[in-house]
Amino acid sequence: MMQTPMLSCPLKATNEIDWIAPLKQYIRTTYGDDPERYADECAALNRLRQDMRGAGKDSAAGRDLLYRYYGQLELLDLRFPVDENHIKISFTWFDAFTHKPTAQYSLAYEKASIIFNISAVLSCHAAHQDRNQETNLKVAYHSFQASAGMFTYINENFLHAPSTDLSRDTVKTLIAIMLAQGQEVFLEKQIADGKKVGLMAKLASQAAYLYTQALEGVQDNVVKAIFERVWLLVVQFKTHYMTSLAHYYQALADDDANSHGIAISRLEIAMTLAREAAKVANSFPSSIPATSNLAGDTGSILANMAKTHLSACDEKLQQFNKDNDFIYHQTTPPEAALPAIPKLPAAKPIPVSELYQGQDIHRIVGPDIFQKIVPMAVTESASMYDEEKAKLVRAESERVEIANDEMAASLDYLKLPNSLNILKGGLDQDMAVDSDFRNWCQDFVGHAPFAEAFEQLNSSKSSIHGILDQCQKSLDMEESVCEKMRNKYGAEWTQQPSSRLTSTLRSDIRNYRGAVEEASMSDVQLYSTFRQHESDMEEMRSAGETDEADVLYQRAMIKVGAARKTGVKSPAAEGNLIDDIDDDDKASVAEQIAAVEDLLKKLTLIKREREKVLKDLKEKVHNDDISSVLILNKKAMSQENQLFKTELEKFRPHQQRLLQAQHKQHSLMKELTRTYSDLLSDKRVRQEQNKYEAFSRQRSTVMTKYKKVHQALLDLQAGLERAKNFYSEMKDTVDSLYKNVEGFVGNRKAEGSQLLNQIESGKTASGAGGADREQQRLKEMMDRMSMNPSSSPHQQQQPQPPPRPLQLQQQHSYNNYNPAASPPVTPGYGMQPTPSPYMHQQSYGQQPQHQQQPQQQSYQQHQQQPQQSQGYSYNPTSYGMPNSPPAAQQQYFSPPPNQNQSHGQYGQSHGQMGQQQNMLPHGYVPPPPPPGPPPHQQQGYGQQPQQGYGQQQQQQQGQADPWAGLGAWK
């Protein structure tokens, strides 16, 4: 079959441009990013334009290449403003018909030119198809409509055309031509398929109408020298030809409808139009311009088509006239009286959005070249969309959580599924020993008896009491002897009373004794707990060692059951509900139990499915990214909310599944409640349930009892360990206290011995200088008792004192001994109030520490030392050498427990001794010093202890023991 020649639009040509440099400059200045990171993207866009320039005009590949570049331009326009004020690139395109160049900086001009070329390629692709094959015919039919759709897009979106080929009149003419040719192709298919003549008449009438519309525009463009003249000839020919075809097929239809006269009139009109078409075809030039995209034989093909059609019309006209003359005798109406032939449109413009659908557009356009660059407005919109997604997920999660809680609460109220074990013989499993009970028994294995631990505590406590009693006794004895000597010698006995000096020691003894007593109360409580649970502990220990925890558990259960008068039978004797009932009832109860279990399984499956759907929803929401969609709709941000709603619809299936699961759960829960209520209404079921409840109470009683025993074990272990640590620390503390007391008593004894020697020596002294020495001594004592704080040994010049007895220059004072440490925390070993610690009490007359004065000081400087404390102190070195002085470097006191600190030695500095001299009671007059030569040099006790001690022994040779009457000291 001969094909009708088709018109196709020529392509626009363009010059080469450079995308790379302008894009990089804009990225650097506007986005503040390194443009080299996008070097590949810029090069890819530039390469796309180069490939587009060489796209074939009659192939699908060329069409896709042009559309790929156009799609990337659309995406580019959402991020980069390409115009004269921003990214300035001159796009030069040549007119498709006149070949005149036009240059603009607008990206819209570039896109319009690309779309024009896409339309042109589509028209060329359709025109060059071999329509004798059905597949190619369909391709041609689709391509003509697509070309018309692309031209329509240009006509609607690019109003101000810079060139004639893009003007509205030219584009409208091209649209009409493409639609007319598409209608013609469809008509060819119907003719080839032998469809009804009435249908073909309507299709031909529509094609003639479209060509008639195009004819006016083609004439204007030919006059303006835009279109080639051959285009006008082709359109004129097809206008006459299609009109003739419409009348021809309508005549055949009229003849079939017995309108023979009308049929003859239409055939006459068809012949007239066929002759006009032949005339146009014969006027076709022999040389056809190449720019017209027409073949050289177009004129001859058109002439043959007109000749063939004219012959067919003539043949039918002769036949119809003959039949009418001999048979029908109908009149032939004039042309003006004939009704118009109906039109049936079969071609319409295909929109750009429908040209590529689904995956095709992503396959052809490819990924967004500059997808890494996201405008700030798009980022803000994406954040708002993320919040909408988060709201959706929170709502669905809350709905799932509520449904799960409702199910759990309902099953817990019905005591399912555990209560089914009662009906199926589950009591057998519950009779087994609990794992916690077995572990409790294992904790008793290898544990040492508590009785020995309590005996050790009593022994430690007795030892501490003994030490405290000894300390108390020593202090009482020292005070008794001191007061007896004061009664004997009266004012001459100047030793300071013990009560002032031992108050802190006695307070410590009381505090320590009180702490021990409070600890004893805790010991009593521990022992009471031990005695309360002793037998149970022994049972659990034995069960753990012999691995017979289950025996002990069963025995305890039987014992509790006997006490309740219910008893617990063996599992074999107990049986279960299904075994006890008759066969008829057994089926009924078993079926009900199976029905309850089946409903429970369905509920479990619903919960599992709901969790899975929620998980899938969260993953889908997390992976959902509509940045590309937001970029594509950047210019329609005013409809942002509507866009969000549309995008959120993709999660609607998951929401529906969750809602359906919730409704199904409610239905199943109602059915489960009804079925389980029917099951529990059975008399035997109620009896079994009561039996199980009694068993559960017994089990709870046994477990509670042995849990208390196990807890008592843990409490005893912890309490005894704390008690052991307490008594150990207390033992170290009272040992330190005992050393302090012994040191204090020894110091007082030495001081008293020295004072007694002075008194005895003073009574036996005689000679002329006795009165002077006594007067000098009184004067020195008065100077020492001066309360004037302004006097200073550095400001006053005192005369050299008279000779005095040799003294111990660096004697320890009991006021400066190291106190015992405070007792450890006692009550309940950390559970009750503690006595005041020693570190917060003032040590036995000890004054605040000061820097030591130089050891080489005169006796007069010691007398004039200013008073620095309001407490009372006593310095035994002012009265000579004791009978049995301690070693110079002796430490009287051991360090308190758990403290790493060093304590001062028994010797103290002259500065501290001078301070202690000022702490005598007000009005106290010391006795005169014993006779003896003054020291040649002030030396410390550590430097010259043996010399003083030897001289003192020489003075006392030949005399009776001054302490003979104080045997209590020894």
LUMMAR-952618 format. One record per residue (C-alpha): residue in one letter; y negated, x negated, z. Coordinates in pm, whole numbers, padded with zeros to 5 digits, always signed. Layout:
aYXZ...
//
This chain:
m+00000+00000+00000m-00343-00128-00093q-00576-00208+00203t-00937-00103+00209p-01171-00407+00246m-01340-00420+00585l-01679-00562+00691s-01695-00830+00963c-01998-00972+01138p-02083-01343+01094l-02112-01568+01404k-02426-01720+01547a-02448-02099+01545t-02600-02308+01826n-02715-02660+01905e-02558-02884+02167i-02707-02883+02519d-02644-03073+02846w-02550-02878+03159i-02472-03178+03382a-02810-03332+03466p-03001-03007+03540l-02720-02871+03759k-02692-03191+03964q-03065-03199+04018y-03066-02839+04142i-02771-02901+04376r-02953-03196+04528t-03286-03020+04577t-03177-02666+04668y-02837-02689+04837g-02905-03030+04989d-02559-03153+04891d-02438-03463+04715p-02431-03369+04344e-02159-03625+04274r-01919-03404+04466y-01960-03152+04184a-01950-03395+03893d-01617-03258+03771e-01741-02899+03788c-02057-02978+03590a-01853-03165+03331a-01606-02874+03304l-01887-02627+03229n-02038-02862+02973r-01698-02905+02808l-01652-02528+02791r-01970-02491+02588q-01866-02767+02353d-01530-02594+02297m-01702-02260+02245r-01903-02397+01955g-01585-02469+01762a-01406-02143+01837g-01224-01986+01541k-01379-01668+01408d-01062-01476+01330s-00824-01566+01618a-00750-01434+01966a-00775-01788+02099g-01133-01815+01980r-01212-01481+02139d-01063-01592+02475l-01248-01924+02460l-01578-01748+02413y-01501-01502+02691r-01400-01783+02928y-01737-01948+02881y-01913-01614+02920g-01722-01538+03242q-01819-01875+03389l-02182-01807+03293e-02166-01481+03488l-02035-01666+03795l-02289-01942+03744d-02572-01689+03739l-02479-01581+04094r-02551-01930+04231f-02793-02102+03994p-03112-01944+03854v-03131-02071+03497d-03480-02006+03367e-03804-02180+03293n-03895-02221+03661h-03567-02347+03806i-03287-02496+03596k-03475-02548+03273i-03242-02573+02970s-03346-02487+02615f-03079-02273+02446t-03118-02281+02064w-02925-02025+01859f-02941-01946+01487d-02959-01592+01354a-02621-01472+01231f-02770-01319+00913t-03096-01504+00843h-02993-01837+01003k-03337-01879+01163p-03334-02078+01492t-03451-01922+01819a-03488-02121+02145q-03528-01983+02498y-03482-02104+02858s-03324-01778+02972l-02956-01764+03064a-02957-01401+02953y-03027-01516+02597e-02730-01753+02619k-02503-01476+02745a-02624-01227+02481s-02554-01477+02206i-02206-01542+02344i-02131-01169+02359f-02258-01129+01999n-02017-01398+01888i-01734-01232+02081s-01808-00909+01894a-01823-01097+01567v-01491-01272+01633l-01331-00937+01721s-01458-00781+01396c-01333-01078+01192h-00999-01068+01367a-00961-00698+01289a-01077-00728+00927h-00828-01002+00843q-00520-00820+00978d-00245-00716+00741r-00247-00347+00819n+00071-00281+00628q+00251-00385+00947e+00221-00141+01232t+00158-00411+01496n-00126-00565+01301l-00267-00223+01230k-00284-00153+01603v-00450-00490+01662a-00712-00410+01400y-00771-00064+01545h-00817-00208+01897s-01033-00501+01786f-01280-00283+01592q-01326-00064+01900a-01362-00371+02127s-01621-00517+01892a-01813-00191+01906g-01791-00203+02287m-01933-00556+02304f-02218-00463+02071t-02283-00159+02290y-02307-00389+02596i-02572-00597+02417n-02761-00285+02317e-02769-00154+02675n-02838-00474+02869f-03057-00692+02648l-03363-00487+02561h-03601-00751+02433a-03421-00929+02151p-03568-01266+02047s-03392-01255+01707t-03320-00990+01443d-02942-01004+01482l-02982-00901+01849s-03238-00626+01783r-03152-00273+01879d-03156-00138+01520t-02928-00411+01391v-02686-00379+01682k-02675+00003+01651t-02589-00034+01282l-02311-00280+01363i-02173-00041+01625a-02155+00241+01370i-01985+00020+01113m-01720-00099+01363l-01647+00252+01487a-01624+00387+01128q-01380+00110+01033g-01175+00178+01348q-01161+00548+01253e-01058+00449+00901v-00774+00230+01031f-00645+00516+01242l-00660+00745+00938e-00458+00493+00739k-00188+00510+01006q-00176+00889+00996i-00157+00893+00614a+00124+00640+00625d+00311+00851+00880g+00269+01167+00666k+00091+01373+00927k-00042+01723+00864v-00312+01751+00603g-00539+01942+00838l-00539+01654+01090m-00609+01399+00819a-00897+01607+00690k-01060+01608+01034l-01009+01230+01076a-01156+01161+00730s-01450+01390+00804q-01529+01186+01121a-01501+00858+00931a-01737+00990+00662y-01982+01094+00931l-01978+00745+01092y-02028+00570+00759t-02316+00806+00681q-02478+00703+01012a-02430+00335+00932l-02562+00376+00578e-02921+00432+00687g-02925+00124+00910v-02764-00091+00643q-03022+00018+00389d-03307-00080+00622n-03154-00419+00695v-03094-00486+00326v-03455-00401+00257k-03556-00648+00530a-03328-00909+00376i-03113-00923+00686f-02784-00787+00549e-02637-00884+00214r-02660-00618-00060v-02280-00608-00094w-02268-00462+00263l-02473-00168+00135l-02237-00118-00161v-01932-00120+00064v-02084+00133+00305q-02200+00355+00018f-01855+00345-00139k-01681+00432+00186t-01925+00713+00258h-01838+00880-00078y-01472+00788-00054m-01417+00922+00301t-01606+01243+00221s-01392+01291-00089l-01075+01231+00118a-01188+01487+00375h-01236+01756+00104y-00909+01660-00062y-00699+01701+00250q-00890+02013+00354a-00819+02163+00009l-00450+02103+00064a-00479+02272+00402d-00669+02567+00254d-00405+02610-00014d-00137+02619+00252a-00347+02888+00423n-00357+03098+00099s-00729+03020+00049h-00668+02918-00308g-01024+02974-00434i-01171+02762-00151a-00913+02492-00215i-01017+02475-00582s-01384+02441-00481r-01307+02156-00237l-01103+01971-00499e-01394+01995-00741i-01625+01847-00473a-01366+01574-00397m-01355+01478-00768t-01733+01460-00784l-01747+01228-00478a-01463+01018-00616r-01660+00963-00937e-01962+00853-00727a-01743+00611-00535a-01605+00472-00861k-01960+00425-00991v-02051+00224-00677a-01736+00018-00705n-01805-00062-01068s-02154-00186-00975f-02007-00444-00738p-02118-00797-00833s-01861-01039-00960s-01994-01317-00732i-01995-01226-00364p-02200-01434-00110a-01989-01626+00140t-02206-01508+00430s-02093-01151+00368n-01739-01233+00490l-01597-01034+00195a-01324-01142-00044g-01401-01204-00410d-01181-00917-00530t-01346-00657-00311g-01510-00480-00609s-01187-00444-00806i-00999-00319-00498l-01259-00054-00436a-01256+00051-00806n-00878+00087-00804m-00895+00293-00483a-01151+00528-00641k-00950+00557-00964t-00628+00636-00778h-00793+00894-00559l-00970+01056-00859s-00638+01088-01042a-00477+01256-00741c-00767+01500-00711d-00753+01586-01082e-00380+01647-01069k-00408+01883-00771l-00707+02065-00925q-00516+02141-01246q-00221+02271-01046f-00437+02490-00822n-00633+02636-01117k-00313+02722-01298d-00165+02891-00992n-00484+03082-00923d-00521+03198-01282f-00170+03328-01310i-00091+03433-00956y-00373+03457-00697h-00683+03539-00900q-00917+03431-00617t-01283+03360-00684t-01412+03005-00641p-01703+02995-00394p-01997+02759-00443e-02024+02434-00242a-02298+02575-00019a-02073+02861+00084l-01790+02641+00197p-01740+02598+00575a-01792+02251+00719i-01484+02041+00776p-01420+01985+01152k-01441+01629+01282l-01187+01452+01510p-01309+01124+01664a-01029+00871+01701a-01234+00557+01776k-01475+00485+02059p-01634+00171+02200i-01412-00012+02451p-01624-00124+02751v-01631-00489+02851s-01467-00403+03185e-01168-00255+02999l-01140-00529+02742y-00965-00757+02992q-00792-00595+03286g-00588-00708+03585q-00451-01057+03561d-00576-01106+03205i-00934-01166+03310h-00830-01422+03574r-00599-01590+03327i-00864-01611+03055v-01174-01689+03263g-00989-01908+03512p-01103-01996+03865d-01469-02008+03953i-01581-02357+03864f-01842-02370+04141q-01644-02175+04401k-01718-02443+04665i-02086-02350+04650v-02146-02028+04840p-02498-01886+04865m-02630-01814+05213a-02664-01442+05147v-02297-01425+05051t-02199-01615+05368e-02389-01366+05583s-02225-01074+05408a-01883-01235+05451s-01950-01266+05825m-02036-00897+05845y-01717-00815+05657d-01516-01031+05898e-01656-00828+06187e-01548-00507+06013k-01200-00651+05974a-01196-00754+06340k-01289-00400+06443l-01003-00266+06237v-00751-00508+06390r-00874-00437+06743a-00840-00062+06688e-00487-00091+06550s-00382-00337+06821e-00510-00102+07087r-00324+00186+06927v+00001-00015+06925e-00049-00125+07285i-00108+00233+07399a+00205+00349+07218n+00413+00072+07377d+00277+00152+07721e+00352+00521+07676m+00708+00441+07575a+00759+00201+07866a+00613+00448+08116s+00829+00732+07987l+01148+00526+07995d+01064+00395+08339y+01011+00746+08465l+01350+00848+08323k+01506+00523+08458l+01643+00447+08115p+01841+00264+07994n+01966+00130+08331s+02062+00471+08460l+02317+00506+08179n+02521+00228+08338i+02600+00467+08623l+02754+00713+08384k+02948+00446+08194g+03092+00261+08493g+02805+00017+08529l+02866+00006+08904d+03132-00254+08836q+02874-00500+08711d+02637-00430+08999m+02909-00508+09252a+02903-00871+09143v+02716-01114+09363d+02353-01161+09276s+02257-01502+09136d+01973-01532+09386f+02217-01479+09673r+02444-01754+09540n+02148-01993+09511w+02042-01913+09868c+02387-02007+09997q+02375-02333+09801d+02049-02425+09975f+02234-02430+10311v+02497-02678+10192g+02473-03015+10367h+02192-02910+10594a+02178-03091+10931p+02210-02872+11245f+01879-02758+11385a+01986-02806+11750e+01960-03184+11723a+01613-03154+11573f+01496-02937+11864e+01642-03188+12113q+01447-03467+11947l+01131-03261+11974n+01190-03203+12347s+01253-03575+12399s+00932-03671+12219k+00739-03411+12412s+00876-03537+12748s+00784-03894+12658i+00428-03788+12576h+00398-03593+12902g+00519-03899+13096i+00257-04124+12941l-00018-03874+13009d+00097-03838+13371q+00094-04216+13413c-00259-04234+13272q-00374-03961+13509k-00211-04135+13804s-00370-04470+13723l-00717-04320+13699d-00673-04128+14023m-00553-04440+14206e-00847-04647+14076e-01098-04385+14184s-00935-04354+14530v-00951-04730+14597c-01312-04751+14474e-01423-04475+14709k-01233-04625+15004m-01413-04956+14952r-01747-04775+14928n-01676-04602+15260k-01585-04935+15416y-01879-05147+15299g-02141-04876+15246a-02446-04982+15050e-02304-05329+14995w-02035-05182+14770t-02243-05150+14453q-01962-05079+14209q-02047-04774+13998p-01846-04459+14085s-01543-04404+13861s-01609-04037+13800r-01898-04114+13564l-01693-04363+13368t-01364-04180+13343s-01493-03839+13236t-01410-03899+12870l-01072-04049+12950r-00984-03756+13169s-01115-03517+12903d-00890-03682+12645i-00594-03652+12878r-00665-03282+12921n-00715-03231+12548y-00395-03412+12458r-00202-03224+12721g-00344-02896+12592a-00254-02990+12233v+00101-03065+12341e+00122-02736+12528e+00002-02546+12220a+00257-02734+12011s+00520-02634+12264m+00437-02270+12198s+00497-02329+11827d+00824-02501+11916v+00926-02194+12111q+00853-01973+11812l+01053-02200+11584y+01342-02205+11827s+01329-01827+11857t+01350-01797+11479f+01643-02036+11479r+01831-01845+11746q+01761-01515+11570h+01919-01626+11242e+02163-01890+11367s+02479-01695+11299d+02364-01577+10955m+02264-01930+10863e+02606-02057+10962e+02771-01790+10748m+02560-01877+10445r+02620-02250+10497s+02994-02195+10515a+02989-01969+10208g+02793-02225+10012e+03019-02516+10106t+03338-02325+10026d+03189-02152+09719e+03265-01812+09866a+02925-01653+09829d+03081-01353+09658v+03311-01297+09958l+03019-01304+10200y+02823-01070+09973q+03106-00817+09948r+03167-00833+10322a+02798-00769+10389m+02798-00476+10146i+03100-00321+10318k+02941-00374+10657v+02618-00205+10554g+02813+00077+10392a+03012+00131+10709a+02695+00141+10912r+02560+00409+10679k+02898+00588+10688t+02914+00583+10308g+03124+00282+10233v+03164+00096+09909k+03496+00132+09742s+03642-00129+09516p+03551-00102+09149a+03910-00026+09055a+03929+00264+09298e+03580+00384+09209g+03634+00436+08840n+03359+00600+08638l+03239+00944+08545i+03404+00958+08207d+03745+00871+08356d+03722+01140+08623i+03629+01442+08417d+03863+01657+08213d+03917+01606+07844d+03698+01901+07747d+03413+01791+07967k+03468+01426+07873a+03382+01494+07511s+03070+01683+07610v+02938+01417+07849a+03036+01131+07620e+02856+01295+07331q+02544+01345+07539i+02550+00982+07653a+02596+00869+07293a+02305+01090+07187v+02079+00938+07453e+02180+00587+07347d+02115+00669+06984l+01766+00793+07067l+01700+00478+07267k+01806+00264+06971k+01572+00456+06742l+01284+00407+06984t+01360+00036+06999l+01360+00016+06619i+01030+00200+06603k+00872-00041+06849r+01009-00340+06659e+00885-00205+06327r+00544-00128+06475e+00512-00486+06601k+00613-00619+06260v+00362-00400+06076l+00086-00506+06314k+00177-00871+06262d+00170-00827+05884l-00165-00651+05910k-00313-00935+06114e-00187-01193+05864k-00323-00996+05570v-00659-00953+05739h-00669-01323+05826n-00596-01427+05467d-00836-01175+05314d-01136-01347+05161i-01381-01147+04951s-01634-01423+04900s-01570-01413+04528v-01611-01035+04525l-01935-01066+04721i-02059-01326+04477l-01976-01101+04186n-02163-00817+04355k-02450-01034+04477k-02698-00838+04269a-02580-00511+04426m-02610-00607+04794s-02784-00278+04865q-02443-00114+04833e-02283-00359+05073n-02142-00098+05313q-01979+00088+05030l-01828-00236+04907f-01688-00306+05254k-01529+00038+05271t-01371-00015+04933e-01231-00353+05032l-01100-00226+05367e-00899+00036+05184k-00645-00232+05100f-00534-00217+05465r-00487+00159+05459p-00108+00145+05397h-00054-00060+05714q-00267+00181+05913q-00070+00476+05780r+00260+00313+05873l+00139+00252+06228l+00021+00610+06257q+00351+00744+06129a+00541+00528+06377q+00333+00669+06661h+00402+01030+06555k+00771+00956+06519q+00778+00802+06866h+00626+01115+07021s+00888+01328+06850l+01175+01107+06965m+01045+01092+07322k+01041+01471+07342e+01396+01487+07210l+01509+01213+07448t+01358+01389+07749r+01531+01713+07658t+01869+01550+07589y+01861+01338+07905s+01760+01639+08116d+02059+01830+07985l+02282+01537+08073l+02149+01508+08428s+02193+01879+08489d+02571+01829+08495k+02716+01849+08849r+02936+01541+08815v+02647+01341+08675r+02437+01429+08978q+02717+01320+09212e+02750+00988+09033q+02379+00937+09044n+02365+01002+09419k+02650+00759+09469y+02469+00492+09276e+02147+00548+09465a+02337+00502+09794f+02489+00182+09657s+02147+00059+09549r+02010+00113+09898q+02297-00085+10047r+02245-00366+09802s+01874-00371+09873t+01945-00391+10248v+02185-00685+10205m+01952-00875+09978t+01654-00814+10206k+01849-00940+10508y+01967-01263+10349k+01636-01321+10180k+01481-01326+10529v+01751-01571+10644h+01680-01799+10351q+01309-01776+10414a+01373-01858+10781l+01557-02173+10664l+01258-02280+10457d+01017-02203+10743l+01230-02395+10993q+01254-02697+10767a+00881-02702+10708g+00796-02628+11074l+01028-02896+11214e+00893-03150+10969r+00537-03070+11077a+00641-03084+11444k+00808-03421+11394n+00499-03561+11229f+00278-03413+11500y+00473-03563+11791s+00494-03898+11611e+00118-03909+11566m+00061-03780+11919k+00289-04053+12057d+00080-04318+11883t-00236-04152+12013v-00129-04136+12379d+00003-04493+12358s-00345-04600+12252l-00490-04391+12534y-00254-04559+12783k-00371-04902+12671n-00733-04792+12713v-00662-04664+13064e-00479-04980+13164g-00761-05192+13027f-01017-04984+13209v-00830-05004+13541g-00778-05381+13503n-01146-05431+13431r-01245-05226+13734k-01003-05421+13949a-01152-05751+13834e-01502-05621+13895g-01411-05500+14243s-01252-05832+14328q-01567-06018+14225l-01787-05782+14425l-01565-05819+14734n-01590-06198+14715q-01968-06176+14697i-01982-05948+14999e-01759-06177+15203s-01949-06487+15092g-02282-06329+15182k-02168-06257+15535t-02063-06619+15597a-02364-06779+15431s-02600-06976+15661g-02876-07240+15636a-03248-07261+15610g-03255-07165+15246g-03061-06844+15301a-03367-06631+15357d-03546-06774+15054r-03250-06722+14835e-03217-06366+14962q-03582-06302+14888q-03552-06451+14540r-03244-06246+14478l-03420-05925+14578k-03709-06011+14349e-03475-06064+14056m-03303-05736+14127m-03635-05554+14135d-03728-05709+13802r-03403-05591+13652m-03464-05240+13780s-03810-05224+13609m-03842-04910+13394n-04148-05033+13199p-04047-05014+12832s-04345-05216+12722s-04230-05532+12892s-04048-05767+12660p-03883-06100+12720h-04067-06231+12418q-04411-06124+12546q-04394-06240+12913q-04339-06590+13046q-04120-06575+13353p-04065-06871+13585q-03728-07037+13603p-03499-06829+13827p-03353-06983+14138p-02996-07102+14141r-02734-06827+14126p-02355-06822+14119l-02175-06919+13806q-02109-06608+13598l-01879-06500+13326q-02122-06498+13033q-01931-06280+12788q-01736-06036+13003h-01615-05705+12851s-01755-05391+12996y-01534-05090+13038n-01823-04904+12887n-01741-05062+12549y-01364-05034+12529n-01214-04880+12223p-01134-04514+12289a-00810-04356+12191a-00800-04163+11872s-00809-03790+11870p-00476-03613+11884p-00329-03477+11563v-00356-03113+11472t-00126-02938+11712p-00120-02562+11736g+00153-02436+11515y+00123-02767+11333g-00180-02663+11139m-00190-02290+11219q-00399-02265+11543p-00731-02400+11668t-00733-02769+11765p-00895-02936+12066s-01216-03125+12017p-01129-03458+11860y-01213-03769+12044m-01427-03903+11763h-01676-03624+11840q-01700-03717+12212q-01905-03990+12370s-01694-04288+12466y-01682-04384+12826g-02045-04473+12879q-02068-04663+12552q-02417-04699+12416p-02517-04694+12050q-02439-05022+11887h-02718-05266+11821q-02727-05601+11660q-02604-05871+11891q-02860-06098+12046p-02813-06471+12022q-02560-06596+12274q-02785-06877+12397q-03019-06675+12618s-03160-06733+12960y-03069-06529+13264q-03432-06419+13282q-03419-06279+12932h-03125-06067+13033q-03321-05932+13324q-03616-05834+13105q-03409-05659+12836p-03577-05320+12776q-03392-05000+12849q-03238-04862+12530s-03019-04579+12655q-03034-04301+12903g-02666-04324+12997y-02535-04510+13299s-02359-04842+13258y-02248-05122+13473n-02226-05496+13400p-01982-05681+13623t-02092-06024+13497s-02404-06008+13710y-02197-06066+14023g-01984-06360+13946m-01639-06439+13822p-01345-06200+13873n-01030-06326+14035s-00809-06261+13735p-01017-06238+13419p-00847-06133+13097a-00805-06368+12808a-01117-06423+12604q-00973-06281+12280q-00758-06005+12432q-00757-05668+12262y-00707-05395+12519f-00664-05115+12278s-00433-05057+11984p-00576-04882+11680p-00532-04508+11669p-00260-04374+11438n-00330-04318+11069q-00660-04505+11083n-00716-04839+10921q-01004-04967+11124s-01049-05277+11340h-01178-05249+11693g-01398-05487+11881q-01243-05738+12117y-01282-05717+12481g-01580-05964+12479q-01924-05823+12392s-02254-05985+12302h-02536-06066+12541g-02746-05802+12372q-02504-05530+12471m-02473-05667+12824g-02848-05662+12858q-02850-05301+12750q-02593-05211+13010q-02796-05367+13291n-03064-05108+13237m-02821-04820+13287l-02801-04844+13672p-02872-04525+13864h-03230-04468+13966g-03306-04618+14311y-02992-04828+14317v-03051-05169+14492p-02780-05425+14418p-02669-05671+14687p-02792-06032+14676p-02594-06279+14468p-02356-06518+14637p-02468-06878+14680g-02390-07127+14409p-02557-07357+14161p-02714-07203+13852p-02539-07254+13519h-02650-07550+13314q-02608-07359+12989q-02563-06997+12892q-02224-06985+12727g-02012-06700+12617y-01692-06613+12790g-01502-06722+12491q-01659-07066+12508q-01629-07146+12881p-01386-06911+13051q-01177-07175+13220q-01467-07359+13380g-01605-07056+13565y-01260-06948+13665g-01185-07291+13812q-01503-07305+14016q-01439-06961+14153q-01097-07068+14264q-01242-07371+14443q-01488-07155+14633q-01210-06932+14755q-00974-07206+14864g-00892-07189+15226q-01005-06828+15257a-00787-06520+15309d-00704-06289+15014p-01008-06059+14981w-00784-05780+14834a-00525-05799+15109g-00622-05451+15221l-00611-05302+14865g-00243-05306+14798a-00273-04990+14595w-00428-05187+14311k-00115-05393+14269
//
